[in-house]
Amino acid sequence: MDFDIVIVGAGLVGASLAMALKDSGLKLALIEGRAPAPLPQDDSWDARIYAVNPANARFLDQSGVWGGLDQSRIAPVHEMHVWGDDAAARLDFTAYQAGVAELAFIAESRLMQDGLWRALQGQSNVEIFCPAACAALEVADDAAILALQDGRVLRSKLVVGADGRESWVRAHAGFEAKPREYRQSGVVANFTVEKPHRNCAYQWFREDGILAYLPLPDNKISIVWSAYEPVAQELLALPGDEFCRRVQEAGKNTLGELQLITPPAAFSLRLLNLEHLVKPRVALIGDAAHNVHPLSGQGVNLGFQDAHQLAQVLLQREAQRDCGDHFLLRRYERARKEDILAMQLVTDGLHKLFNNADPLLRTLRNTGLSLTNHLGGLKNRLMRHAIGELG
Ligand SMILES: Cc1cc2nc3c(=O)[nH]c(=O)nc-3n(C[C@H](O)[C@H](O)[C@H](O)COP(=O)(O)OP(=O)(O)OC[C@H]3O[C@@H](n4cnc5c(N)ncnc54)[C@H](O)[C@@H]3O)c2cc1C
């Protein structure tokens, strides 16, 4: 079975790459271990919620995916308020100041996954192998040969690892990966709120972690509480009403009383920074290529930009140029390394800065936050980065 490109992993990032290449004339294979579950017909909400920046919403729109999503389940973010760990320090971002219509869109993972999956079914250049499991990868001079566990063998010019943080492709193509565990979990849950959220996102840097409120449509919000393991385990073990009270208090009662609508779930957090994103005939994208702390909600945004950039490099390559040419793939790597590293430095730096009990550092970080709030240029640059206009 001959293909130009085999993409392993049809999560949000792998599927978005396949869609970005839908009109490329390239013959694609998409390997996925498990098909996404169909969207439930009830009014339940996915616990996995992402803040997608406007640049990536446009990227998904270019392949017709974003516009096809049920917009009544997506909330725009117009303002964001961030507090330090003393009562006075705060940083405010507004779409108005940034000169954009919205800072981000809050959307369910399963809504986007379903939209991508449905869009892929109609693509004549994409052959989907699902459920399928990889068994062996061999990279030769002229092709990459991927064997599936069911005995099928796929030959291609390029294999893309979009298979998430435990990437099989990364391991079998020999990329060296040394993740650093944060020993924290991101506790996520959805609530209805008493007071209108007015499409504001909120974030509190606290002694026991970082709590974010993200607006969902109507009077609903989603939270991500990045907390050290013992605190995360304690939160998960609380009865529903007690959990609501803790989240409400930690959020300074900003939105009044909270009622749980999606039970809490937790995801362990880690940092992964690879020296290389490509090797001859192999490229990594999304969580296979990097893991960042979710405090800035940028993990899948970085992944979408990987997919966007790799698609650009492949689409703009010289006629007849081999898709797996290492020098071609290096263009993708160069274009992405700086952005990924910058985001990792910022998120890891903030994580370290706010997880330190030194009173001097506490004063400094809170002063820094308030100062940034008054430094128009710096604040504007931070906003432009977050909405995907820089990087
Ligand atoms: C608590 C928390 C909150 C977050 N919030 C945000 C946010 O607000 N905004 C944001 O941008 N990011 C956020 N992130 C990060 C985001 O979750 C990830 O960056 C994103 O899910 C990565 O997508 P992916 O497609 O690369 O990988 P995945 O979502 O892991 O998808 C990988 C796919 O590959 C498949 N697969 C795996 N192995 C194989 C194999 N061997 N063969 C075939 N298929 C395989 C899997 O089934 C899956 O479908 C958050 C993360 C956490 C933990």
The ligand as an ORCA input file, in Angstrom:
! r2SCAN-3c Opt
* xyz 0 1
  C      -5.828     19.740     32.017
  C      -5.439     20.167     30.649
  C      -6.021     21.289     30.080
  C      -5.649     21.718     28.791
  N      -6.219     22.849     28.281
  C      -5.820     23.295     27.069
  C      -6.378     24.514     26.503
  O      -7.231     25.193     27.077
  N      -5.925     24.929     25.278
  C      -4.968     24.214     24.612
  O      -4.539     24.656     23.529
  N      -4.461     23.041     25.094
  C      -4.847     22.558     26.296
  N      -4.329     21.407     26.781
  C      -3.395     20.610     25.960
  C      -4.142     19.660     24.996
  O      -4.944     18.782     25.745
  C      -3.171     18.834     24.156
  O      -2.114     19.657     23.717
  C      -3.897     18.232     22.934
  O      -4.931     17.377     23.341
  C      -2.920     17.445     22.063
  O      -3.571     16.964     20.918
  P      -2.878     15.861     20.010
  O      -3.809     15.641     18.870
  O      -1.468     16.224     19.731
  O      -2.780     14.562     20.923
  P      -3.946     13.646     21.488
  O      -5.152     14.424     21.805
  O      -3.343     12.826     22.578
  O      -4.317     12.697     20.241
  C      -3.495     11.616     19.859
  C      -4.335     10.647     19.027
  O      -3.487      9.583     18.592
  C      -4.104      8.334     18.848
  N      -3.013      7.391     19.054
  C      -2.133      7.359     20.081
  N      -1.228      6.386     19.877
  C      -1.555      5.787     18.703
  C      -0.987      4.719     17.963
  N       0.117      4.073     18.371
  N      -1.580      4.351     16.805
  C      -2.689      5.006     16.353
  N      -3.252      6.035     17.006
  C      -2.695      6.427     18.169
  C      -4.969      8.566     20.073
  O      -6.033      7.632     20.126
  C      -5.460      9.995     19.807
  O      -6.632     10.008     19.013
  C      -4.678     20.975     28.058
  C      -4.111     19.823     28.626
  C      -4.461     19.435     29.913
  C      -3.823     18.203     30.511
*
